[in-house]
Amino acid sequence: MSLIESLPTFTNSATLEQYRAAFDSVQCVCFKQVDVDVDNNKKSDMHSVTDISSSTGRNNTKRKRKHEHEHEHEHEQESVAVSPTGGESSSSDHVRIATSLSAAAAAAAAAMHNNKGNNKALAFQKSILHTIHSATLKDQESWTIENNDILDASTSASDFLSPTAKQNGYCSFVLQDDSNKAVSNFTEQYVRHPSLPLSAHDEAQKQQIIDTVCIANPYWLFVGRNNNAHEMKGRNEHTDDIYHNGGTFHYQLAGVKTWYIRPTEELREMCDERDIALKNAYVHTVEEGDIFVINTRLWWHQTEIPGAKENANANTNTGGNQNDNLSISYARDIHLDGTQPAEGVKPQHMNSKDGAWATAFIAKGTVLLTEVDPPINRTTVRADANCEMFVVEDTEEGEKQLAVVAFRDIKEGEFYTILESKHEEQD
């Protein structure tokens, strides 16, 4: 059995075949330095890079951080070759097929990315504030404090993202409703990598990527600020209840973030079938311009923002101010089966979800706990639930009490969700 000592990592880009071989094996892949231009003197080693934007395809999936795809971009240009700086490129150059970005938009995004150090981070912070202010009310309400033990839960986006803000904390929100063009505007103005940096040798390989890889429209945006000398943790270790097969890619816009991940038992079993052994845990640090792809249902994960003192060298090298130690990233869901949503299917909204989850496999019929008002999420939709409240008898005392019982098998990492009647909800 082959032990995976470190996570699969590509520099700049990978072919679809290389990417699938790595991701399918361990459900986690790293791309380093995806913003570094390829040396024009090495054209013989180059492959064109195909960015599959959200406009090329969408899937209808469900996530406990509920989500789905919104409106497609109306003005697609399916074969526009643009360079990393937005200019048109010849077929022999290192190019991106950016189906949703015009050359002007790509140039604007590149200009933002070409800022130095913390100037870039502060510029992105300003753009994130502008984005959430221009978002629909529903998207604005998705603003979430990921570590409310550090940052007051009542802190608004305006307060945390203000140019003068100094509070430490880790926050997120979901941008997905494009009814007022907020998603399209964010993509056009600030997004340099709407998808994975997958390379292709020829048109056939480009088409295979287009037919296979679909990116969900929503963006999950994360902003962390840590001016302390020590590290700051984000949300507690958890898994995400997702059902699509491609995981999520996280693009690090600015700053640094460290991922602490460990495999679920389900992932270990999958790897066993491939004769692959995993370590108990892995640590991976992403820096500005890196992309981290991970199936967050199969990996327990927690992130951490390094302290200002730890990150002082990076700030010094770029002329930044270590009193503004920012980490900014966005995430998008990936589908690797090329399927499209059924006609007329109403998209589901993604949102942040807290609650209790299974730390190991739970068999059908297991009594989870006995409480009158258990701290577990609830739903009136049976398909979204996995447990119910029952009256059970205590065999020792002979007394009856309410208990939460699993009415189906519950996977490790899955959120407990109680099925309740609409009558109970009204009461």
GISULJO-V826056 format. One record per pair of residues at least 12 apart in sequence whose ideal C-beta (glycine too) atoms are under 8 Angstrom apart, sorted by the first residue. I is the first residue (numbers start at 1). J is the second residue. If there is no record, write none. Layout:
{{I J} {I J}}
This chain:
{{1 272} {1 275} {1 276} {1 277} {2 275} {2 276} {2 277} {3 277} {3 278} {3 279} {4 25} {4 26} {4 271} {4 276} {4 277} {4 278} {4 279} {5 279} {6 282} {7 26} {7 28} {7 29} {7 30} {7 282} {7 284} {8 22} {8 23} {8 25} {8 26} {8 28} {8 29} {8 30} {9 29} {9 30} {9 31} {9 32} {10 22} {10 29} {10 30} {10 31} {10 32} {11 31} {11 32} {11 33} {12 31} {12 32} {12 33} {12 34} {12 36} {12 38} {12 197} {13 31} {13 34} {13 47} {13 49} {13 197} {13 198} {13 199} {14 29} {14 31} {14 197} {14 198} {14 199} {15 47} {15 198} {15 199} {15 200} {15 201} {15 205} {16 198} {16 200} {16 205} {16 208} {16 209} {16 212} {16 213} {19 196} {19 198} {20 336} {23 246} {23 247} {23 293} {23 336} {25 271} {25 274} {25 276} {26 267} {26 271} {26 276} {26 278} {27 247} {27 267} {27 270} {27 294} {27 295} {27 298} {27 299} {28 247} {28 261} {28 292} {28 293} {28 294} {28 295} {28 299} {29 292} {29 293} {29 294} {30 284} {30 286} {30 290} {30 291} {30 292} {30 293} {31 196} {31 197} {31 290} {31 291} {31 292} {31 293} {32 290} {33 289} {33 290} {34 193} {34 197} {34 289} {34 290} {34 291} {35 84} {35 113} {35 192} {35 288} {35 289} {36 289} {37 84} {37 85} {37 94} {38 94} {40 93} {43 92} {43 93} {46 92} {46 93} {46 94} {47 94} {47 199} {47 200} {47 201} {48 81} {48 91} {48 93} {48 94} {48 95} {48 96} {48 97} {48 199} {48 200} {48 206} {49 94} {49 95} {49 96} {49 97} {49 197} {49 198} {49 199} {49 200} {50 96} {50 97} {50 198} {50 199} {50 200} {50 206} {50 209} {50 210} {51 96} {51 97} {51 98} {51 99} {51 101} {51 193} {51 194} {51 195} {51 196} {51 197} {52 99} {52 195} {52 196} {52 198} {52 209} {52 210} {52 213} {52 214} {52 215} {53 73} {53 98} {53 99} {53 100} {53 101} {53 187} {53 194} {53 195} {53 215} {54 69} {54 72} {54 73} {54 100} {54 187} {54 194} {54 195} {54 215} {54 216} {54 217} {54 332} {55 72} {55 73} {55 76} {55 99} {55 100} {56 76} {56 78} {56 99} {56 210} {56 214} {56 215} {57 210} {57 213} {57 214} {57 215} {57 335} {57 338} {57 339} {57 340} {58 72} {58 214} {58 216} {58 217} {58 335} {58 340} {58 341} {59 214} {59 216} {59 244} {59 335} {59 337} {59 339} {59 340} {59 341} {60 341} {60 342} {60 345} {60 347} {61 216} {61 242} {61 243} {61 244} {61 333} {61 335} {62 243} {62 348} {63 240} {63 241} {63 242} {63 243} {63 244} {63 333} {63 348} {63 350} {64 240} {64 241} {64 242} {64 353} {64 415} {65 174} {65 220} {65 240} {65 241} {65 242} {65 350} {65 351} {65 352} {65 353} {66 348} {66 349} {66 350} {66 351} {66 353} {67 174} {67 176} {67 216} {67 218} {67 333} {67 348} {67 349} {67 350} {67 351} {68 176} {68 216} {68 218} {68 341} {68 347} {68 348} {68 349} {68 350} {69 176} {69 216} {69 217} {69 218} {69 341} {69 347} {70 176} {70 177} {70 178} {70 179} {70 183} {70 217} {70 218} {70 347} {71 178} {71 179} {71 183} {71 217} {72 217} {73 100} {73 184} {73 187} {76 99} {76 100} {77 99} {77 102} {78 99} {79 97} {80 97} {80 98} {80 99} {80 102} {80 103} {81 95} {81 96} {81 97} {82 95} {82 96} {82 98} {82 101} {82 103} {82 106} {83 95} {83 96} {83 106} {84 96} {84 106} {84 110} {84 192} {85 106} {85 107} {85 110} {86 103} {86 104} {86 105} {86 106} {86 107} {86 108} {86 109} {86 110} {87 103} {87 107} {88 103} {96 197} {97 206} {98 194} {100 187} {100 188} {100 194} {101 187} {101 188} {101 191} {101 194} {102 188} {105 187} {105 188} {105 189} {106 192} {108 188} {108 189} {109 188} {109 189} {109 190} {109 191} {109 192} {110 192} {112 124} {112 127} {112 189} {112 190} {112 192} {113 192} {113 289} {116 318} {116 319} {116 320} {117 314} {117 315} {117 317} {117 318} {117 319} {117 320} {118 315} {118 318} {118 319} {118 320} {118 321} {118 322} {118 324} {118 326} {119 318} {119 319} {119 320} {120 254} {120 288} {121 254} {121 255} {121 320} {121 324} {121 326} {121 328} {122 163} {122 324} {122 326} {124 190} {124 253} {124 254} {124 326} {124 328} {125 161} {125 163} {125 223} {125 326} {125 328} {126 161} {126 163} {127 189} {127 190} {128 161} {128 221} {128 223} {128 328} {129 157} {129 158} {129 161} {129 162} {131 175} {131 182} {131 185} {131 186} {131 190} {131 221} {132 157} {132 161} {132 173} {132 175} {133 157} {133 158} {134 180} {134 182} {134 185} {135 173} {135 175} {135 177} {135 180} {135 182} {136 177} {136 179} {136 180} {136 182} {138 177} {138 349} {139 173} {139 174} {139 175} {139 176} {139 177} {139 182} {140 157} {140 173} {142 173} {142 174} {142 350} {142 351} {142 352} {143 156} {143 157} {143 171} {143 172} {143 173} {144 171} {144 172} {144 173} {144 352} {145 169} {145 170} {145 171} {146 169} {146 170} {146 171} {146 172} {146 222} {146 234} {146 235} {147 169} {147 170} {147 232} {147 233} {147 234} {147 235} {150 168} {150 169} {150 170} {150 232} {151 167} {151 168} {151 169} {151 170} {151 171} {155 167} {155 169} {155 171} {157 171} {157 173} {160 223} {160 225} {161 223} {165 225} {166 225} {166 227} {166 323} {167 225} {168 225} {168 226} {168 227} {168 228} {168 232} {169 224} {169 225} {170 222} {170 223} {170 224} {170 225} {170 232} {170 233} {170 234} {170 235} {170 303} {170 305} {171 222} {171 223} {171 224} {172 220} {172 221} {172 222} {172 223} {172 352} {173 220} {173 221} {174 218} {174 219} {174 220} {174 221} {174 349} {174 350} {174 351} {174 352} {175 218} {175 219} {175 220} {175 221} {176 217} {176 218} {176 219} {176 349} {176 350} {178 217} {183 217} {183 218} {183 219} {186 219} {191 330} {193 251} {193 291} {194 215} {194 332} {195 213} {195 215} {195 249} {195 332} {196 213} {196 249} {196 291} {196 293} {196 334} {197 291} {198 213} {211 338} {212 336} {212 337} {212 338} {213 246} {213 334} {213 335} {213 336} {213 338} {214 334} {214 335} {214 336} {214 337} {214 338} {214 339} {214 340} {215 332} {215 333} {215 334} {215 335} {216 244} {216 332} {216 333} {216 334} {216 335} {218 332} {218 333} {218 350} {219 330} {219 331} {219 332} {220 248} {220 330} {220 331} {220 332} {220 350} {221 328} {221 329} {221 330} {222 234} {222 327} {222 328} {222 329} {222 330} {222 331} {223 326} {223 327} {223 328} {224 255} {224 257} {224 305} {224 326} {224 327} {224 328} {225 305} {225 324} {225 325} {225 326} {225 327} {226 305} {226 306} {226 307} {226 308} {226 325} {226 327} {227 308} {227 322} {227 323} {227 324} {227 325} {228 307} {228 308} {229 307} {229 308} {229 309} {229 310} {230 307} {230 309} {230 310} {231 258} {231 304} {231 305} {231 306} {231 307} {231 310} {232 304} {232 305} {232 307} {233 302} {233 303} {233 304} {234 302} {234 303} {234 304} {234 305} {235 302} {235 303} {236 302} {237 260} {237 300} {237 301} {237 302} {238 300} {238 301} {238 302} {238 357} {238 413} {239 264} {239 296} {239 297} {239 298} {239 299} {239 300} {239 301} {239 357} {239 412} {239 413} {239 414} {240 296} {240 297} {240 413} {241 297} {241 353} {241 357} {241 413} {241 414} {241 415} {242 295} {242 296} {242 297} {242 333} {243 297} {244 333} {244 334} {244 335} {245 335} {245 336} {245 337} {246 295} {246 333} {246 334} {246 335} {246 336} {247 293} {247 294} {247 295} {247 296} {247 333} {247 334} {248 293} {248 294} {248 295} {248 296} {248 331} {248 332} {248 333} {248 334} {249 291} {249 292} {249 293} {249 331} {249 332} {249 334} {250 286} {250 291} {250 292} {250 293} {250 294} {250 329} {250 330} {250 331} {251 290} {251 291} {251 329} {251 330} {251 331} {252 286} {252 287} {252 288} {252 289} {252 290} {252 291} {252 292} {252 327} {252 328} {252 329} {253 288} {253 328} {253 329} {253 330} {254 288} {254 326} {254 327} {254 328} {255 288} {255 305} {255 311} {255 325} {255 326} {255 327} {255 328} {256 285} {256 286} {256 287} {256 288} {256 305} {256 306} {256 311} {256 314} {256 327} {257 285} {257 286} {257 303} {257 304} {257 305} {257 327} {257 329} {258 283} {258 284} {258 285} {258 286} {258 303} {258 304} {258 305} {258 306} {259 282} {259 283} {259 284} {259 285} {259 286} {259 292} {259 294} {259 301} {259 302} {259 303} {260 281} {260 282} {260 283} {260 301} {260 302} {260 303} {260 304} {261 281} {261 282} {261 283} {261 284} {261 294} {261 299} {261 300} {261 301} {261 302} {262 280} {262 281} {262 282} {262 299} {262 300} {263 278} {263 298} {263 299} {263 300} {264 297} {264 298} {264 299} {264 300} {264 412} {264 413} {265 360} {265 361} {265 412} {266 298} {266 361} {266 411} {266 412} {267 295} {267 298} {267 299} {270 298} {286 329} {293 334} {297 413} {298 413} {300 413} {305 325} {305 327} {306 325} {307 325} {308 322} {308 323} {308 325} {309 322} {311 325} {353 377} {353 415} {355 375} {355 376} {355 377} {355 415} {355 416} {355 417} {356 375} {356 376} {356 377} {356 415} {356 416} {357 413} {357 414} {357 415} {357 416} {358 410} {358 411} {358 412} {358 413} {358 414} {358 416} {359 412} {359 413} {360 412} {361 409} {361 410} {361 411} {361 412} {362 406} {362 409} {362 410} {363 406} {363 409} {364 406} {364 407} {364 408} {364 409} {365 405} {365 406} {365 407} {366 405} {366 406} {367 392} {367 403} {367 404} {367 405} {368 387} {368 403} {368 404} {368 405} {368 406} {368 416} {369 403} {369 404} {370 392} {370 401} {370 402} {370 403} {370 404} {371 402} {371 404} {372 402} {374 404} {374 418} {376 404} {376 416} {376 417} {376 418} {377 415} {377 416} {377 417} {377 418} {378 417} {378 418} {378 419} {378 420} {378 425} {379 417} {379 418} {379 419} {379 420} {380 419} {380 420} {380 421} {380 422} {380 425} {381 419} {382 419} {384 417} {385 407} {385 417} {385 418} {385 419} {386 406} {386 407} {386 408} {386 410} {386 414} {386 416} {386 417} {387 404} {387 405} {387 406} {387 407} {387 410} {387 416} {387 417} {387 418} {387 419} {388 404} {388 405} {388 407} {388 418} {388 419} {389 402} {389 403} {389 404} {389 405} {389 418} {389 420} {390 402} {390 403} {390 404} {390 405} {391 403} {392 405} {404 416} {404 418} {407 419}}
